[in-house]
């Protein structure tokens, strides 16, 4: 999982560097635009959700594991 986290982190970093880099090699002039564009914010949120969601699911399953096992055990015993 750490490999995927590094991969997505590097992807976001590369996109941000490419966005702020000047292709001519000259120093960039100060821009009147401030902050990140909307697509970059959406991309960062998506990457965070993709990386965090599996951990949340694992934690929920770990916490509910005994309860789920008891339900199936009760069903089998009733049959």
Backbone as CSV, one residue per row, in Angstrom:
resi,resn,N_x,N_y,N_z,CA_x,CA_y,CA_z,C_x,C_y,C_z
1,UNK,0.820,-1.191,0.000,0.000,0.000,0.000,0.864,1.255,0.000
2,UNK,2.030,1.169,0.631,2.921,2.327,0.670,3.400,2.690,-0.733
3,UNK,3.536,1.701,-1.599,3.959,1.966,-2.974,2.904,2.785,-3.701
4,UNK,1.634,2.423,-3.517,0.557,3.188,-4.163,0.505,4.606,-3.626
5,UNK,0.712,4.766,-2.327,0.681,6.089,-1.736,1.799,6.951,-2.308
6,UNK,3.004,6.377,-2.440,4.113,7.114,-3.044,3.825,7.442,-4.504
7,UNK,3.222,6.490,-5.218,2.915,6.700,-6.629,1.944,7.858,-6.819
8,UNK,0.858,7.868,-6.041,-0.109,8.952,-6.155,0.468,10.272,-5.672
9,UNK,1.273,10.239,-4.633,1.914,11.458,-4.167,2.844,12.037,-5.217
10,UNK,3.597,11.182,-5.879,4.490,11.645,-6.941,3.696,12.188,-8.120
11,UNK,2.560,11.559,-8.426,1.707,12.034,-9.512,1.207,13.445,-9.235
12,UNK,0.725,13.683,-8.032,0.240,15.015,-7.670,1.383,16.020,-7.708
13,UNK,2.537,15.634,-7.193,3.690,16.525,-7.209,4.102,16.872,-8.636
14,UNK,4.136,15.885,-9.529,4.501,16.140,-10.922,3.508,17.075,-11.590
15,UNK,2.237,16.909,-11.316,1.228,17.789,-11.917,1.404,19.222,-11.424
16,UNK,1.654,19.375,-10.124,1.838,20.723,-9.583,3.103,21.375,-10.131
17,UNK,4.190,20.625,-10.240,5.433,21.166,-10.788,5.236,21.560,-12.249
18,UNK,4.558,20.706,-13.013,4.319,21.026,-14.425,3.427,22.244,-14.567
19,UNK,2.496,22.418,-13.658,1.583,23.564,-13.738,2.318,24.865,-13.465
20,UNK,3.208,24.857,-12.475,3.887,26.087,-12.093,5.190,26.317,-12.848
21,UNK,5.641,25.375,-13.647,6.894,25.532,-14.386,6.670,26.382,-15.634
22,UNK,7.706,27.093,-16.030,7.668,27.903,-17.245,8.401,27.138,-18.338
23,UNK,7.719,26.786,-19.448,8.367,25.961,-20.470,9.535,26.649,-21.178
24,UNK,9.649,27.978,-21.126,10.734,28.670,-21.811,12.015,28.673,-20.990
25,UNK,11.931,28.344,-19.727,13.118,28.333,-18.876,13.398,29.672,-18.232
26,UNK,12.628,30.698,-18.592,12.810,32.014,-17.994,12.028,32.078,-16.682
27,UNK,12.447,32.958,-15.799,11.683,33.093,-14.553,10.241,33.514,-14.857
28,UNK,9.333,32.901,-14.171,7.922,33.195,-14.411,7.561,34.557,-13.836
29,UNK,6.741,35.267,-14.576,6.268,36.560,-14.113,5.200,36.337,-13.035
30,UNK,5.091,37.252,-12.117,4.055,37.093,-11.093,2.672,37.021,-11.744
31,UNK,1.907,36.079,-11.298,0.589,35.857,-11.882,-0.471,36.536,-11.040
32,UNK,-1.513,36.991,-11.725,-2.616,37.604,-10.994,-3.525,36.536,-10.391
33,UNK,-3.393,35.282,-10.885,-4.193,34.187,-10.347,-3.547,33.682,-9.067
34,UNK,-4.345,33.441,-8.071,-3.833,32.945,-6.807,-4.439,31.584,-6.528
35,UNK,-3.645,30.699,-5.945,-4.144,29.394,-5.557,-4.112,28.384,-6.686
36,UNK,-4.634,27.201,-6.396,-4.658,26.104,-7.360,-5.921,26.162,-8.207
37,UNK,-5.830,25.677,-9.427,-7.050,25.599,-10.233,-7.983,24.515,-9.698
38,UNK,-9.207,24.599,-10.115,-10.230,23.676,-9.618,-9.874,22.231,-9.920
39,UNK,-9.358,21.945,-11.108,-9.051,20.556,-11.470,-7.969,19.974,-10.576
40,UNK,-7.019,20.809,-10.137,-5.957,20.314,-9.264,-6.512,19.995,-7.875
41,UNK,-7.421,20.810,-7.397,-8.035,20.559,-6.096,-8.850,19.270,-6.145
42,UNK,-9.617,19.082,-7.220,-10.411,17.861,-7.376,-9.494,16.645,-7.472
43,UNK,-8.386,16.771,-8.193,-7.442,15.664,-8.323,-6.829,15.295,-6.970
44,UNK,-6.451,16.275,-6.192,-5.859,16.016,-4.877,-6.877,15.336,-3.962
45,UNK,-8.104,15.818,-3.969,-9.147,15.199,-3.146,-9.384,13.761,-3.588
46,UNK,-9.413,13.519,-4.900,-9.602,12.161,-5.413,-8.481,11.229,-5.000
47,UNK,-7.258,11.695,-5.066,-6.109,10.871,-4.684,-6.164,10.554,-3.189
48,UNK,-6.510,11.538,-2.388,-6.613,11.304,-0.945,-7.705,10.273,-0.658
49,UNK,-8.842,10.385,-1.334,-9.921,9.418,-1.113,-9.513,8.013,-1.547
50,UNK,-8.817,7.910,-2.668,-8.384,6.590,-3.149,-7.380,5.968,-2.176
51,UNK,-6.552,6.777,-1.561,-5.549,6.252,-0.635,-6.125,5.980,0.759
52,UNK,-7.101,6.754,1.187,-7.627,6.638,2.544,-8.768,5.623,2.626
53,UNK,-9.564,5.500,1.573,-10.740,4.624,1.602,-10.408,3.172,1.963
54,UNK,-9.369,2.560,1.413,-9.074,1.172,1.806,-8.760,1.024,3.302
55,UNK,-8.067,1.989,3.870,-7.765,1.919,5.295,-9.030,2.025,6.141
56,UNK,-9.951,2.872,5.720,-11.214,3.023,6.445,-12.004,1.721,6.392
57,UNK,-12.060,1.097,5.214,-12.782,-0.166,5.071,-12.146,-1.253,5.941
58,UNK,-10.832,-1.322,5.961,-10.136,-2.327,6.772,-10.421,-2.111,8.259
59,UNK,-10.408,-0.872,8.704,-10.685,-0.588,10.115,-12.120,-0.954,10.469
60,UNK,-13.070,-0.615,9.601,-14.473,-0.952,9.867,-14.657,-2.466,9.920
61,UNK,-14.069,-3.176,8.975,-14.187,-4.640,8.985,-13.518,-5.254,10.210
62,UNK,-12.398,-4.690,10.636,-11.722,-5.211,11.821,-12.566,-4.988,13.074
63,UNK,-13.220,-3.853,13.142,-14.061,-3.569,14.313,-15.344,-4.389,14.312
64,UNK,-15.902,-4.631,13.135,-17.169,-5.363,13.039,-16.979,-6.863,12.840
65,UNK,-15.758,-7.329,12.725,-15.497,-8.738,12.458,-16.174,-9.701,13.405
66,UNK,-16.018,-9.519,14.715,-16.673,-10.448,15.648,-18.197,-10.428,15.544
67,UNK,-18.772,-9.259,15.320,-20.229,-9.155,15.202,-20.712,-9.893,13.960
68,UNK,-20.009,-9.703,12.855,-20.385,-10.387,11.620,-20.250,-11.897,11.797
69,UNK,-19.205,-12.347,12.447,-19.012,-13.776,12.695,-20.116,-14.354,13.568
70,UNK,-20.552,-13.604,14.570,-21.636,-14.072,15.437,-22.942,-14.216,14.672
71,UNK,-23.232,-13.294,13.774,-24.465,-13.366,12.984,-24.460,-14.626,12.129
72,UNK,-23.367,-14.891,11.437,-23.303,-16.084,10.598,-23.344,-17.362,11.447
73,UNK,-22.720,-17.319,12.619,-22.743,-18.480,13.498,-24.167,-18.769,13.971
74,UNK,-24.897,-17.715,14.320,-26.283,-17.879,14.750,-27.146,-18.454,13.627
75,UNK,-26.935,-17.985,12.403,-27.714,-18.487,11.266,-27.441,-19.977,11.069
76,UNK,-26.181,-20.371,11.127,-25.820,-21.772,10.931,-26.392,-22.633,12.054
77,UNK,-26.342,-22.157,13.284,-26.853,-22.921,14.421,-28.381,-23.071,14.362
78,UNK,-29.068,-22.041,13.847,-30.525,-22.111,13.737,-30.972,-23.071,12.658
79,UNK,-30.148,-23.250,11.652,-30.517,-24.157,10.563,-30.337,-25.559,11.063
